[in-house]
Amino acid sequence: MAKITSLLFVLPVRDLEQAVRFYSDAFDLQEVYRADNIVFVGIPGTDVSFGILRDPASAGNGPQNVGLHIDHAADRDDVISGIQRAGGKIVERGEHAPGVPFARMADPDGNELEI
């Protein structure tokens, strides 16, 4: 069974840098990961973070891409097998960046989450 270490989501914004400054200043969060159009801010030393995505068309519509952060020590193939044995299915699997794996799963009702 996979151990969840954090819940996460991605928040679409119009101005990426302004949003990063806001969440950092308002909640004392720090940047923990950055790519071209997304920055994760969180509590350093933990898996607690969320993504801020430059997506002007979706900004203001609330969180998207809800996910479960799985313990780094977990074997990804074992996690995938456990999801399938429990009645879920894997919709997509890949890497956000080298060494940053993800999978999109669907629970038995078809709700999709990223792990």
NORQUI-V117175 format. One record per pair of residues at least 4 apart in sequence whose ideal C-beta (glycine too) atoms are under 6 Angstrom apart, sorted by the first residue. I is the first residue (numbers start at 1). J is the second residue. Records with the same first field share a line. If there is no record, write none. Layout:
I->J + J
//
This chain:
1->82
2->70 + 74 + 79 + 82
3->71
4->68
5->47 + 69 + 71
6->47 + 48 + 69
8->50 + 67 + 69
9->50 + 63 + 66
10->51 + 53 + 64 + 65
11->52 + 63
12->53 + 55 + 58 + 59
13->19 + 52 + 59
14->56 + 59
16->54
19->52
20->39 + 52
21->25
22->26
23->27 + 29 + 41
24->29
29->41 + 42
30->44
31->39 + 41
32->40 + 42 + 49
33->40
34->39
37->54
38->51 + 53
39->52
40->49 + 51
42->48 + 49
43->48
47->69
65->114
66->113
67->113 + 114
68->113 + 115
70->74 + 79 + 115
74->79
76->101
80->90
83->88 + 105
87->108
88->105 + 107
89->106
90->103 + 105
91->104 + 106
92->104
93->103
95->100 + 101
96->100 + 102
102->114
103->115
104->112 + 114
105->113
106->110 + 112
107->111
//
